[in-house]
């Protein structure tokens, strides 16, 4: 298994979750609906600008809330519905995300350089 960055793994996880949610709720099989496509682009942009980068915990446990409140609520809704299914549909991804969530505190850029 190739070693990908924490941010790349988080991007892939959120994409899988949004795609699964869209397929179940908006009945789009291959392409995302416009609303979910915008949410995915927004989430990717937020991850690109995360101050903790590879030292981050999951976004739900992060002390810096970089999502706008409406987007944060949309992501929470998706996580609540799709998150538990990840262990069945994408077990490795689900377990890795759960392990990332065990990190109590994100490590900032200055801490990564030590």
BAFIZA-152401 format. One record per residue (C-alpha): residue in three letters; y, z, x. Coordinates in nm, 4 decimals, padded with zeros to 6 digits, always signed. Each point is the difference from the previous one (the first is absolute). Example, Ala and Ser with C-alpha at 12.3 -4.5 7.8 and 13.67 -1.06 7.14 Angstrom:
2
+------+----------+----------+----------+
: code :       c2 :       c3 :       c1 :
+------+----------+----------+----------+
:  ala : -00.4500 : +00.7800 : +01.2300 :
:  ser : +00.3440 : -00.0660 : +00.1370 :
+------+----------+----------+----------+
This chain:
114
+------+----------+----------+----------+
: code :       c2 :       c3 :       c1 :
+------+----------+----------+----------+
:  unk : +00.0000 : +00.0000 : +00.0000 :
:  unk : +00.3305 : -00.0986 : +00.1492 :
:  unk : +00.2622 : +00.2645 : +00.0540 :
:  unk : +00.3032 : -00.0625 : -00.2206 :
:  unk : +00.3156 : +00.2065 : -00.0137 :
:  unk : +00.0463 : +00.2765 : -00.2522 :
:  unk : +00.2793 : -00.1975 : -00.1693 :
:  unk : -00.2122 : -00.3158 : -00.0255 :
:  unk : -00.2825 : +00.2049 : -00.1528 :
:  unk : +00.2422 : +00.1561 : -00.2485 :
:  unk : +00.1337 : -00.3451 : -00.0940 :
:  unk : -00.3510 : -00.1274 : -00.0633 :
:  unk : -00.0900 : +00.3078 : -00.2052 :
:  unk : +00.3069 : -00.0283 : -00.2238 :
:  unk : -00.0621 : -00.3725 : -00.0433 :
:  unk : -00.3594 : +00.0585 : -00.1099 :
:  unk : +00.1118 : +00.2703 : -00.2426 :
:  unk : +00.2795 : -00.2093 : -00.1525 :
:  unk : -00.2283 : -00.3043 : -00.0322 :
:  unk : -00.2699 : +00.2089 : -00.1706 :
:  unk : +00.2562 : +00.1575 : -00.2336 :
:  unk : +00.1526 : -00.3384 : -00.0887 :
:  unk : -00.3416 : -00.1512 : -00.0664 :
:  unk : -00.0934 : +00.2867 : -00.2360 :
:  unk : +00.3320 : +00.0468 : -00.1766 :
:  unk : +00.1805 : -00.3318 : +00.0145 :
:  unk : -00.3108 : -00.2209 : -00.0104 :
:  unk : +00.0900 : -00.2082 : +00.3028 :
:  unk : -00.3132 : -00.0876 : +00.1947 :
:  unk : +00.1132 : -00.1699 : +00.3189 :
:  unk : +00.3781 : +00.0173 : +00.0158 :
:  unk : +00.2100 : +00.3063 : -00.0610 :
:  unk : +00.2303 : +00.0032 : -00.2988 :
:  unk : +00.3712 : -00.0209 : +00.0932 :
:  unk : +00.0517 : +00.3746 : -00.0523 :
:  unk : -00.2907 : +00.1019 : +00.2244 :
:  unk : +00.0955 : -00.2610 : +00.2580 :
:  unk : +00.3498 : +00.1519 : +00.0233 :
:  unk : -00.1467 : +00.3496 : +00.0299 :
:  unk : -00.2328 : -00.1096 : +00.2815 :
:  unk : +00.2879 : -00.1656 : +00.1888 :
:  unk : +00.2077 : +00.3171 : -00.0450 :
:  unk : -00.2842 : +00.2235 : +00.1261 :
:  unk : -00.0522 : -00.2203 : +00.3065 :
:  unk : +00.3717 : +00.0109 : +00.0802 :
:  unk : +00.0030 : +00.3793 : -00.0306 :
:  unk : -00.3003 : +00.0269 : +00.2328 :
:  unk : +00.1672 : -00.2313 : +00.2530 :
:  unk : +00.2972 : +00.2370 : +00.0024 :
:  unk : -00.1967 : +00.3258 : +00.0040 :
:  unk : +00.1547 : +00.2329 : +00.2601 :
:  unk : -00.3431 : +00.1440 : +00.0871 :
:  unk : -00.1907 : -00.3306 : +00.0364 :
:  unk : -00.3505 : +00.0682 : +00.1380 :
:  unk : +00.0590 : +00.3760 : -00.0052 :
:  unk : +00.0473 : +00.0031 : -00.3761 :
:  unk : -00.1957 : +00.1890 : -00.2582 :
:  unk : -00.0517 : -00.1552 : -00.3431 :
:  unk : +00.3238 : -00.0773 : -00.1812 :
:  unk : -00.0730 : +00.2614 : -00.2667 :
:  unk : +00.0072 : +00.2778 : +00.2619 :
:  unk : +00.2935 : -00.1324 : +00.1988 :
:  unk : +00.3176 : +00.2142 : +00.0140 :
:  unk : +00.2120 : -00.3193 : -00.0001 :
:  unk : -00.0107 : -00.1736 : -00.3372 :
:  unk : +00.1099 : -00.3523 : +00.0796 :
:  unk : -00.1047 : -00.1507 : -00.3355 :
:  unk : +00.2552 : -00.0217 : -00.2813 :
:  unk : -00.1021 : +00.2309 : -00.2881 :
:  unk : -00.1095 : -00.2851 : -00.2299 :
:  unk : -00.2142 : -00.1593 : +00.2726 :
:  unk : -00.1436 : +00.3380 : +00.0992 :
:  unk : -00.1088 : +00.0589 : -00.3593 :
:  unk : -00.1630 : -00.3460 : -00.0155 :
:  unk : -00.1956 : +00.0691 : +00.3194 :
:  unk : -00.1046 : +00.3436 : -00.1263 :
:  unk : -00.1290 : -00.1558 : -00.3218 :
:  unk : -00.2048 : -00.2527 : +00.1974 :
:  unk : -00.1329 : +00.2677 : +00.2374 :
:  unk : -00.1040 : +00.2257 : -00.2880 :
:  unk : -00.1918 : -00.2803 : -00.1687 :
:  unk : -00.1427 : -00.1896 : +00.2957 :
:  unk : -00.0263 : +00.2711 : +00.2677 :
:  unk : -00.3165 : +00.1656 : -00.1343 :
:  unk : -00.1672 : -00.3416 : -00.0377 :
:  unk : +00.0597 : -00.0806 : +00.3669 :
:  unk : -00.3075 : +00.2003 : +00.0984 :
:  unk : -00.2100 : -00.2355 : -00.2126 :
:  unk : +00.1790 : -00.3320 : +00.0521 :
:  unk : +00.1140 : +00.0398 : +00.3635 :
:  unk : -00.1724 : +00.3126 : +00.1352 :
:  unk : +00.1015 : -00.0332 : +00.3654 :
:  unk : +00.3622 : -00.0692 : -00.0886 :
:  unk : -00.0004 : +00.2867 : -00.2494 :
:  unk : -00.1480 : +00.2458 : +00.2496 :
:  unk : +00.2436 : -00.1027 : +00.2753 :
:  unk : +00.2922 : +00.0419 : -00.2409 :
:  unk : -00.1294 : +00.3445 : -00.0981 :
:  unk : -00.0312 : +00.0972 : +00.3673 :
:  unk : +00.3543 : -00.1233 : +00.0689 :
:  unk : +00.1139 : +00.2218 : -00.2857 :
:  unk : -00.1441 : +00.3064 : +00.1750 :
:  unk : +00.2720 : -00.0242 : +00.2623 :
:  unk : +00.2326 : +00.2824 : -00.0938 :
:  unk : +00.3136 : -00.1229 : +00.1685 :
:  unk : +00.1080 : -00.3429 : +00.1194 :
:  unk : +00.0532 : -00.0487 : +00.3702 :
:  unk : +00.3408 : -00.1480 : +00.0818 :
:  unk : +00.0698 : -00.2681 : +00.2580 :
:  unk : +00.1011 : +00.2583 : +00.2562 :
:  unk : -00.3301 : +00.1853 : -00.0474 :
:  unk : -00.2005 : -00.3235 : +00.0402 :
:  unk : +00.1397 : -00.0538 : +00.3504 :
:  unk : -00.1395 : +00.3242 : +00.1408 :
+------+----------+----------+----------+
